[in-house]
Amino acid sequence: MTHAAPSIGRASAVHAAARWLAYEHLTDPETRQVSASCARLAAEMLGRIKTDDPELTRGLVLLRQAKDAFVCASLADRGRAPDPPFPIPPS
């Protein structure tokens, strides 16, 4: 996971959680920048917290969820939110 959290050599759960913070594959510059901000925070926490505790894994999972929400908010803010992939019945 280049440019994301340095999780190589950490517990498998920590590595599995951190890998979802990668952002190199993103082509939209704004989305990439939003994701990179979260990856930098993950890298800082992994540098500071040396013990692969379940709470560290939980923090990384929650950070990934926050990153997903921030990316969606960024897309919506720029009018680029996708339409649902299925029909929504009228209410």
VEXMARFI-426902 format. One record per residue: residue number from 1; residue in one letter; x, y, z of N, C-alpha, C, CB in turn. Coordinates in steps of 0.02 Angstrom, whole numbers. Glycine has a CB too. Example, Ala and Ser with C-alpha at 12.3 -4.5 7.8 and 13.67 -1.06 7.14 Angstrom:
REM residues 2
{k = 1 r = a n.px = 660 n.py = -284 n.pz = 390 ca.px = 615 ca.py = -225 ca.pz = 390 c.px = 660 c.py = -165 c.pz = 390 cb.px = 565 cb.py = -224 cb.pz = 452}
{k = 2 r = s n.px = 642 n.py = -112 n.pz = 354 ca.px = 684 ca.py = -53 ca.pz = 357 c.px = 645 c.py = 2 c.pz = 394 cb.px = 704 cb.py = -30 cb.pz = 286}
//
This chain:
REM residues 91
{k = 1 r = m n.px = 42 n.py = -58 n.pz = 0 ca.px = 0 ca.py = 0 ca.pz = 0 c.px = 45 c.py = 61 c.pz = 0 cb.px = -48 cb.py = 0 cb.pz = 61}
{k = 2 r = t n.px = 68 n.py = 80 n.pz = -56 ca.px = 110 ca.py = 140 ca.pz = -62 c.px = 70 c.py = 202 c.pz = -44 cb.px = 137 cb.py = 147 cb.pz = -134}
{k = 3 r = h n.px = 102 n.py = 250 n.pz = -16 ca.px = 71 ca.py = 314 ca.pz = 3 c.px = 14 c.py = 307 c.pz = 53 cb.px = 46 cb.py = 348 cb.pz = -58}
{k = 4 r = a n.px = 1 n.py = 249 n.pz = 78 ca.px = -52 ca.py = 242 ca.pz = 127 c.px = -19 c.py = 220 c.pz = 193 cb.px = -106 cb.py = 190 cb.pz = 104}
{k = 5 r = a n.px = -57 n.py = 188 n.pz = 234 ca.px = -32 ca.py = 170 ca.pz = 300 c.px = 22 c.py = 116 c.pz = 296 cb.px = -88 cb.py = 147 cb.pz = 344}
{k = 6 r = p n.px = 78 n.py = 125 n.pz = 333 ca.px = 132 ca.py = 76 ca.pz = 332 c.px = 115 c.py = 16 c.pz = 376 cb.px = 198 cb.py = 108 cb.pz = 356}
{k = 7 r = s n.px = 78 n.py = -31 n.pz = 348 ca.px = 53 ca.py = -87 ca.pz = 388 c.px = 90 c.py = -152 c.pz = 376 cb.px = -20 cb.py = -97 cb.pz = 375}
{k = 8 r = i n.px = 139 n.py = -151 n.pz = 332 ca.px = 178 ca.py = -213 ca.pz = 319 c.px = 214 c.py = -232 c.pz = 384 cb.px = 228 cb.py = -203 cb.pz = 260}
{k = 9 r = g n.px = 209 n.py = -295 n.pz = 402 ca.px = 241 ca.py = -318 ca.pz = 463 c.px = 198 c.py = -311 c.pz = 525 cb.px = 305 cb.py = -281 cb.pz = 473}
{k = 10 r = r n.px = 138 n.py = -284 n.pz = 516 ca.px = 92 ca.py = -277 ca.pz = 573 c.px = 48 c.py = -339 c.pz = 575 cb.px = 49 cb.py = -212 cb.pz = 568}
{k = 11 r = a n.px = 7 n.py = -345 n.pz = 626 ca.px = -40 ca.py = -401 ca.pz = 632 c.px = -85 c.py = -402 c.pz = 571 cb.px = -83 cb.py = -395 cb.pz = 697}
{k = 12 r = s n.px = -107 n.py = -462 n.pz = 552 ca.px = -147 ca.py = -468 ca.pz = 491 c.px = -210 c.py = -427 c.pz = 493 cb.px = -164 cb.py = -541 cb.pz = 478}
{k = 13 r = a n.px = -242 n.py = -420 n.pz = 551 ca.px = -303 ca.py = -380 ca.pz = 556 c.px = -289 c.py = -306 c.pz = 545 cb.px = -337 cb.py = -390 cb.pz = 624}
{k = 14 r = v n.px = -232 n.py = -283 n.pz = 571 ca.px = -212 ca.py = -213 ca.pz = 561 c.px = -198 c.py = -201 c.pz = 487 cb.px = -149 cb.py = -195 cb.pz = 604}
{k = 15 r = h n.px = -161 n.py = -245 n.pz = 457 ca.px = -145 ca.py = -239 ca.pz = 385 c.px = -208 c.py = -241 c.pz = 343 cb.px = -96 cb.py = -295 cb.pz = 363}
{k = 16 r = a n.px = -254 n.py = -288 n.pz = 360 ca.px = -316 ca.py = -294 ca.pz = 322 c.px = -358 c.py = -231 c.pz = 326 cb.px = -356 cb.py = -354 cb.pz = 347}
{k = 17 r = a n.px = -359 n.py = -199 n.pz = 384 ca.px = -398 ca.py = -137 ca.pz = 392 c.px = -363 c.py = -79 c.pz = 357 cb.px = -407 cb.py = -121 cb.pz = 468}
{k = 18 r = a n.px = -298 n.py = -75 n.pz = 362 ca.px = -261 ca.py = -18 ca.pz = 333 c.px = -260 c.py = -19 c.pz = 257 cb.px = -190 cb.py = -17 cb.pz = 360}
{k = 19 r = r n.px = -263 n.py = -77 n.pz = 227 ca.px = -256 ca.py = -79 ca.pz = 154 c.px = -313 c.py = -43 c.pz = 118 cb.px = -254 cb.py = -151 cb.pz = 131}
{k = 20 r = w n.px = -371 n.py = -36 n.pz = 150 ca.px = -428 ca.py = -2 ca.pz = 118 c.px = -420 c.py = 73 c.pz = 118 cb.px = -492 cb.py = -21 cb.pz = 154}
{k = 21 r = l n.px = -365 n.py = 98 n.pz = 145 ca.px = -353 ca.py = 170 ca.pz = 145 c.px = -307 c.py = 190 c.pz = 87 cb.px = -322 cb.py = 192 cb.pz = 211}
{k = 22 r = a n.px = -289 n.py = 143 n.pz = 45 ca.px = -250 ca.py = 159 ca.pz = -15 c.px = -289 c.py = 205 c.pz = -61 cb.px = -229 cb.py = 94 cb.pz = -53}
{k = 23 r = y n.px = -254 n.py = 248 n.pz = -97 ca.px = -289 ca.py = 296 ca.pz = -140 c.px = -257 c.py = 305 c.pz = -209 cb.px = -291 cb.py = 362 cb.pz = -106}
{k = 24 r = e n.px = -203 n.py = 269 n.pz = -223 ca.px = -168 ca.py = 277 ca.pz = -286 c.px = -212 c.py = 263 c.pz = -347 cb.px = -108 cb.py = 233 cb.pz = -288}
{k = 25 r = h n.px = -262 n.py = 220 n.pz = -338 ca.px = -304 ca.py = 199 ca.pz = -394 c.px = -355 c.py = 252 c.pz = -414 cb.px = -340 cb.py = 134 cb.pz = -377}
{k = 26 r = l n.px = -364 n.py = 302 n.pz = -372 ca.px = -415 ca.py = 353 ca.pz = -385 c.px = -391 c.py = 402 c.pz = -438 cb.px = -434 cb.py = 390 cb.pz = -320}
{k = 27 r = t n.px = -432 n.py = 415 n.pz = -487 ca.px = -412 ca.py = 460 ca.pz = -542 c.px = -436 c.py = 531 c.pz = -533 cb.px = -437 cb.py = 433 cb.pz = -608}
{k = 28 r = d n.px = -491 n.py = 540 n.pz = -495 ca.px = -517 ca.py = 607 ca.pz = -483 c.px = -473 c.py = 642 c.pz = -432 cb.px = -591 cb.py = 604 cb.pz = -459}
{k = 29 r = p n.px = -443 n.py = 700 n.pz = -449 ca.px = -396 ca.py = 733 ca.pz = -402 c.px = -426 c.py = 750 c.pz = -334 cb.px = -370 cb.py = 796 cb.pz = -434}
{k = 30 r = e n.px = -487 n.py = 774 n.pz = -332 ca.px = -519 ca.py = 793 ca.pz = -269 c.px = -531 c.py = 732 c.pz = -225 cb.px = -585 cb.py = 830 cb.pz = -281}
{k = 31 r = t n.px = -558 n.py = 679 n.pz = -255 ca.px = -570 ca.py = 617 ca.pz = -218 c.px = -504 c.py = 588 c.pz = -193 cb.px = -607 cb.py = 566 cb.pz = -262}
{k = 32 r = r n.px = -453 n.py = 592 n.pz = -234 ca.px = -387 ca.py = 567 ca.pz = -214 c.px = -360 c.py = 606 c.pz = -155 cb.px = -339 cb.py = 571 cb.pz = -274}
{k = 33 r = q n.px = -369 n.py = 672 n.pz = -156 ca.px = -344 ca.py = 714 ca.pz = -101 c.px = -381 c.py = 699 c.pz = -36 cb.px = -351 cb.py = 788 cb.pz = -120}
{k = 34 r = v n.px = -447 n.py = 691 n.pz = -39 ca.px = -486 ca.py = 673 ca.pz = 20 c.px = -462 c.py = 607 c.pz = 49 cb.px = -562 cb.py = 670 cb.pz = 3}
{k = 35 r = s n.px = -454 n.py = 557 n.pz = 6 ca.px = -430 ca.py = 491 ca.pz = 28 c.px = -360 c.py = 494 c.pz = 56 cb.px = -433 cb.py = 441 cb.pz = -29}
{k = 36 r = a n.px = -317 n.py = 533 n.pz = 24 ca.px = -248 ca.py = 539 ca.pz = 47 c.px = -244 c.py = 569 c.pz = 117 cb.px = -207 cb.py = 582 cb.pz = -2}
{k = 37 r = s n.px = -288 n.py = 616 n.pz = 133 ca.px = -289 ca.py = 645 ca.pz = 199 c.px = -302 c.py = 592 c.pz = 253 cb.px = -342 cb.py = 701 cb.pz = 204}
{k = 38 r = c n.px = -348 n.py = 547 n.pz = 239 ca.px = -363 ca.py = 493 ca.pz = 286 c.px = -305 c.py = 444 c.pz = 290 cb.px = -428 cb.py = 456 cb.pz = 265}
{k = 39 r = a n.px = -273 n.py = 430 n.pz = 234 ca.px = -216 ca.py = 385 ca.pz = 234 c.px = -158 c.py = 414 c.pz = 274 cb.px = -193 cb.py = 370 cb.pz = 162}
{k = 40 r = r n.px = -148 n.py = 479 n.pz = 270 ca.px = -95 ca.py = 511 ca.pz = 310 c.px = -109 c.py = 504 c.pz = 385 cb.px = -88 cb.py = 586 cb.pz = 291}
{k = 41 r = l n.px = -172 n.py = 513 n.pz = 405 ca.px = -189 ca.py = 505 ca.pz = 475 c.px = -177 c.py = 433 c.pz = 497 cb.px = -263 cb.py = 525 cb.pz = 487}
{k = 42 r = a n.px = -196 n.py = 385 n.pz = 456 ca.px = -184 ca.py = 314 ca.pz = 473 c.px = -109 c.py = 301 c.pz = 480 cb.px = -214 cb.py = 268 cb.pz = 418}
{k = 43 r = a n.px = -70 n.py = 328 n.pz = 435 ca.px = 3 ca.py = 318 ca.pz = 439 c.px = 31 c.py = 348 c.pz = 503 cb.px = 38 cb.py = 348 cb.pz = 377}
{k = 44 r = e n.px = 6 n.py = 406 n.pz = 521 ca.px = 29 ca.py = 438 ca.pz = 583 c.px = 11 c.py = 396 c.pz = 644 cb.px = -1 cb.py = 509 cb.pz = 590}
{k = 45 r = m n.px = -50 n.py = 370 n.pz = 646 ca.px = -71 ca.py = 328 ca.pz = 702 c.px = -31 c.py = 264 c.pz = 705 cb.px = -146 cb.py = 313 cb.pz = 698}
{k = 46 r = l n.px = -18 n.py = 233 n.pz = 647 ca.px = 21 ca.py = 172 ca.pz = 646 c.px = 93 c.py = 185 c.pz = 668 cb.px = 21 cb.py = 140 cb.pz = 576}
{k = 47 r = g n.px = 118 n.py = 245 n.pz = 655 ca.px = 185 ca.py = 263 ca.pz = 678 c.px = 188 c.py = 275 c.pz = 753 cb.px = 208 cb.py = 324 cb.pz = 642}
{k = 48 r = r n.px = 134 n.py = 302 n.pz = 780 ca.px = 132 ca.py = 317 ca.pz = 852 c.px = 113 c.py = 257 c.pz = 895 cb.px = 83 cb.py = 374 cb.pz = 864}
{k = 49 r = i n.px = 66 n.py = 216 n.pz = 870 ca.px = 40 ca.py = 160 ca.pz = 910 c.px = 76 c.py = 97 c.pz = 887 cb.px = -38 cb.py = 153 cb.pz = 902}
{k = 50 r = k n.px = 117 n.py = 71 n.pz = 930 ca.px = 160 ca.py = 14 ca.pz = 912 c.px = 127 c.py = -53 c.pz = 924 cb.px = 225 cb.py = 18 cb.pz = 950}
{k = 51 r = t n.px = 78 n.py = -57 n.pz = 969 ca.px = 46 ca.py = -120 ca.pz = 986 c.px = -14 c.py = -132 c.pz = 942 cb.px = 25 cb.py = -121 cb.pz = 1061}
{k = 52 r = d n.px = -17 n.py = -191 n.pz = 912 ca.px = -73 ca.py = -208 ca.pz = 868 c.px = -133 c.py = -232 c.pz = 909 cb.px = -51 cb.py = -262 cb.pz = 818}
{k = 53 r = d n.px = -163 n.py = -186 n.pz = 943 ca.px = -219 ca.py = -197 ca.pz = 986 c.px = -284 c.py = -198 c.pz = 946 cb.px = -222 cb.py = -143 cb.pz = 1041}
{k = 54 r = p n.px = -335 n.py = -232 n.pz = 969 ca.px = -400 ca.py = -231 ca.pz = 933 c.px = -427 c.py = -160 c.pz = 924 cb.px = -451 cb.py = -274 cb.pz = 970}
{k = 55 r = e n.px = -413 n.py = -115 n.pz = 971 ca.px = -437 ca.py = -47 ca.pz = 964 c.px = -402 c.py = -10 c.pz = 907 cb.px = -426 cb.py = -9 cb.pz = 1030}
{k = 56 r = l n.px = -340 n.py = -28 n.pz = 892 ca.px = -306 ca.py = 1 ca.pz = 835 c.px = -341 c.py = -21 c.pz = 771 cb.px = -231 cb.py = -19 cb.pz = 834}
{k = 57 r = t n.px = -356 n.py = -85 n.pz = 767 ca.px = -392 ca.py = -111 ca.pz = 708 c.px = -459 c.py = -76 c.pz = 702 cb.px = -402 cb.py = -187 cb.pz = 713}
{k = 58 r = r n.px = -495 n.py = -70 n.pz = 758 ca.px = -560 ca.py = -36 ca.pz = 757 c.px = -553 c.py = 36 c.pz = 733 cb.px = -592 cb.py = -38 cb.pz = 828}
{k = 59 r = g n.px = -502 n.py = 70 n.pz = 757 ca.px = -491 ca.py = 139 ca.pz = 735 c.px = -479 c.py = 144 c.pz = 661 cb.px = -432 cb.py = 169 cb.pz = 772}
{k = 60 r = l n.px = -441 n.py = 97 n.pz = 633 ca.px = -428 ca.py = 97 ca.pz = 561 c.px = -492 c.py = 82 c.pz = 522 cb.px = -374 cb.py = 46 cb.pz = 544}
{k = 61 r = v n.px = -533 n.py = 36 n.pz = 547 ca.px = -596 ca.py = 20 ca.pz = 513 c.px = -642 c.py = 81 c.pz = 514 cb.px = -631 cb.py = -41 cb.pz = 548}
{k = 62 r = l n.px = -646 n.py = 114 n.pz = 571 ca.px = -688 ca.py = 174 ca.pz = 576 c.px = -661 c.py = 230 c.pz = 532 cb.px = -693 cb.py = 198 cb.pz = 649}
{k = 63 r = l n.px = -595 n.py = 236 n.pz = 527 ca.px = -566 ca.py = 287 ca.pz = 484 c.px = -582 c.py = 272 c.pz = 411 cb.px = -490 cb.py = 290 cb.pz = 494}
{k = 64 r = r n.px = -581 n.py = 208 n.pz = 392 ca.px = -601 ca.py = 190 ca.pz = 323 c.px = -674 c.py = 208 c.pz = 310 cb.px = -589 cb.py = 115 cb.pz = 311}
{k = 65 r = q n.px = -716 n.py = 195 n.pz = 359 ca.px = -786 ca.py = 213 ca.pz = 351 c.px = -794 c.py = 288 c.pz = 345 cb.px = -828 cb.py = 187 cb.pz = 410}
{k = 66 r = a n.px = -757 n.py = 326 n.pz = 384 ca.px = -759 ca.py = 399 ca.pz = 380 c.px = -733 c.py = 421 c.pz = 312 cb.px = -718 cb.py = 431 cb.pz = 436}
{k = 67 r = k n.px = -679 n.py = 390 n.pz = 288 ca.px = -652 ca.py = 407 ca.pz = 222 c.px = -704 c.py = 396 c.pz = 167 cb.px = -589 cb.py = 366 cb.pz = 207}
{k = 68 r = d n.px = -739 n.py = 340 n.pz = 170 ca.px = -792 ca.py = 326 ca.pz = 121 c.px = -845 c.py = 380 c.pz = 123 cb.px = -824 cb.py = 257 cb.pz = 135}
{k = 69 r = a n.px = -865 n.py = 401 n.pz = 184 ca.px = -916 ca.py = 453 ca.pz = 190 c.px = -890 c.py = 520 c.pz = 164 cb.px = -937 cb.py = 461 cb.pz = 263}
{k = 70 r = f n.px = -827 n.py = 536 n.pz = 178 ca.px = -798 ca.py = 599 ca.pz = 153 c.px = -794 c.py = 599 c.pz = 77 cb.px = -728 cb.py = 609 cb.pz = 183}
{k = 71 r = v n.px = -776 n.py = 543 n.pz = 47 ca.px = -773 ca.py = 538 ca.pz = -26 c.px = -843 c.py = 548 c.pz = -55 cb.px = -744 cb.py = 469 cb.pz = -48}
{k = 72 r = c n.px = -893 n.py = 516 n.pz = -26 ca.px = -962 ca.py = 526 ca.pz = -50 c.px = -983 c.py = 598 c.pz = -43 cb.px = -1011 cb.py = 480 cb.pz = -11}
{k = 73 r = a n.px = -968 n.py = 629 n.pz = 13 ca.px = -985 ca.py = 699 ca.pz = 24 c.px = -950 c.py = 745 c.pz = -26 cb.px = -967 cb.py = 721 cb.pz = 96}
{k = 74 r = s n.px = -888 n.py = 729 n.pz = -42 ca.px = -850 ca.py = 768 ca.pz = -90 c.px = -882 c.py = 763 c.pz = -160 cb.px = -777 cb.py = 745 cb.pz = -92}
{k = 75 r = l n.px = -901 n.py = 702 n.pz = -179 ca.px = -934 ca.py = 693 ca.pz = -243 c.px = -1001 c.py = 730 c.pz = -246 cb.px = -944 cb.py = 618 cb.pz = -258}
{k = 76 r = a n.px = -1040 n.py = 724 n.pz = -193 ca.px = -1105 ca.py = 758 ca.pz = -191 c.px = -1096 c.py = 834 c.pz = -192 cb.px = -1144 cb.py = 737 cb.pz = -128}
{k = 77 r = d n.px = -1046 n.py = 858 n.pz = -158 ca.px = -1032 ca.py = 930 ca.pz = -155 c.px = -1017 c.py = 959 c.pz = -224 cb.px = -974 cb.py = 944 cb.pz = -108}
{k = 78 r = r n.px = -991 n.py = 917 n.pz = -267 ca.px = -973 ca.py = 939 ca.pz = -335 c.px = -1024 c.py = 915 c.pz = -386 cb.px = -903 cb.py = 913 cb.pz = -354}
{k = 79 r = g n.px = -1082 n.py = 892 n.pz = -363 ca.px = -1135 ca.py = 871 ca.pz = -408 c.px = -1119 c.py = 807 c.pz = -446 cb.px = -1150 cb.py = 925 cb.pz = -456}
{k = 80 r = r n.px = -1076 n.py = 765 n.pz = -418 ca.px = -1055 ca.py = 704 ca.pz = -452 c.px = -1079 c.py = 641 c.pz = -418 cb.px = -980 cb.py = 703 cb.pz = -458}
{k = 81 r = a n.px = -1128 n.py = 647 n.pz = -374 ca.px = -1155 ca.py = 587 ca.pz = -342 c.px = -1190 c.py = 544 c.pz = -394 cb.px = -1205 cb.py = 606 cb.pz = -284}
{k = 82 r = p n.px = -1176 n.py = 480 n.pz = -394 ca.px = -1207 ca.py = 436 ca.pz = -444 c.px = -1281 c.py = 424 c.pz = -430 cb.px = -1169 cb.py = 370 cb.pz = -447}
{k = 83 r = d n.px = -1317 n.py = 407 n.pz = -481 ca.px = -1386 ca.py = 386 ca.pz = -472 c.px = -1386 c.py = 315 c.pz = -443 cb.px = -1425 cb.py = 388 cb.pz = -540}
{k = 84 r = p n.px = -1439 n.py = 298 n.pz = -406 ca.px = -1442 ca.py = 230 ca.pz = -379 c.px = -1441 c.py = 178 c.pz = -436 cb.px = -1505 cb.py = 221 cb.pz = -336}
{k = 85 r = p n.px = -1410 n.py = 120 n.pz = -425 ca.px = -1405 ca.py = 69 ca.pz = -477 c.px = -1469 c.py = 28 c.pz = -484 cb.px = -1347 cb.py = 23 cb.pz = -462}
{k = 86 r = f n.px = -1522 n.py = 50 n.pz = -452 ca.px = -1585 ca.py = 13 ca.pz = -454 c.px = -1642 c.py = 64 c.pz = -449 cb.px = -1590 cb.py = -40 cb.pz = -395}
{k = 87 r = p n.px = -1701 n.py = 47 n.pz = -473 ca.px = -1757 ca.py = 94 ca.pz = -469 c.px = -1780 c.py = 103 c.pz = -396 cb.px = -1815 cb.py = 70 cb.pz = -512}
{k = 88 r = i n.px = -1794 n.py = 164 n.pz = -379 ca.px = -1820 ca.py = 178 ca.pz = -312 c.px = -1896 c.py = 187 c.pz = -318 cb.px = -1786 cb.py = 243 cb.pz = -280}
{k = 89 r = p n.px = -1934 n.py = 147 n.pz = -281 ca.px = -2007 ca.py = 153 ca.pz = -286 c.px = -2031 c.py = 220 c.pz = -258 cb.px = -2042 cb.py = 94 cb.pz = -250}
{k = 90 r = p n.px = -2083 n.py = 248 n.pz = -286 ca.px = -2109 ca.py = 311 ca.pz = -258 c.px = -2136 c.py = 300 c.pz = -188 cb.px = -2163 cb.py = 340 cb.pz = -304}
{k = 91 r = s n.px = -2131 n.py = 353 n.pz = -148 ca.px = -2155 ca.py = 346 ca.pz = -79 c.px = -2227 c.py = 368 c.pz = -71 cb.px = -2111 cb.py = 386 cb.pz = -31}
//
